[in-house]
Amino acid sequence: MKENNQHTILKANQLSIGYKSKKAETVVASNINFELQKGQLIGLVGANGIGKSTLLRTLIKVQPELSGSISLNNKDLRSTSILELAKQLSIVLTEPLTSKNLSVFELVSLGRHPYTNWIGNLTEADTTIINDALVLVNILDLKDKKCYELSDGQLQKVMIARALAQDTDVIVLDEPTSHLDMYHKAYILKLLQKLTKETGKTILFSSHEIDLAIQLCDTMIVMQKDNVVCDLPCQLISKGVFNSLFPEDLIVFDDKTGSFRVTK
């Protein structure tokens, strides 16, 4: 059973996100406040173009915040070095691989980069961690296959295994179920839920699969046009947060079933 450890891993305080240029500042979302706990699965949802990817890029220090602060393990992200960050937070993005000629084992072993020497030599301990990650994601039988031989669903599991091999407190995934069919969408999100329970890691992912996220997540961050709300899925339903997520002329949220349906 997963230990109930209310330890805040990632925190946003009065965060404002967006873009700066020499002439102007474009605010995508502001007044963002949340505390993400150890060992939780957290879904980030919202309509297209609302700013989910901008928020994720800001949380992983790819894009600077406009104002406010982000802390990781009680340390301000701005004062966290790239190497420190790589040992605490791993990322699974949607960009295609630069080389699919790597074997599954070779790709997953890249997760050990923050800990290896400059040549990248793997120790026996590194190899054990890599194999453990392959087992956790149930792809040990694929370890010698080349990545170009894999299906989209298999490749996504390999990328998750690489993040596990990095052995960080937090794993952040940007749209991990894009380009997958309905079965594999559910499979990947169920896998993420399983990993939080078995490893105690905090997993934050953005997704359009809101119905699945409501069923599987411990906590959800919902981005709306004028507000960002973080709470338990059941609390978000009771507060009516999902009712105003999309225009009601086409899609409505059914509080009883906890899912969206098309209006007749």
Protein Blocks (a to p, Z undefined) as FASTA:
>chain_A
ZZdddbdfbdcehiacddddfkbccdfbghiacdddehiacdddddehilmmmmmmmmno
paccfbdcddeehiafklpcfklmmmmoccddfbdcfblkbcfklmmmmmmmmmmcfkop
acfklmmmmmmmmmmnopmmmmmpcfklpcfklmmmmmmmmmmmnopabdcdehklgoia
fklmmmmmmmmmmmmmmnopacddddfklmlmmmmpmbdcdddfkbccdddfklmmmnom
mmmmpcfklbccdfknopacddZZ
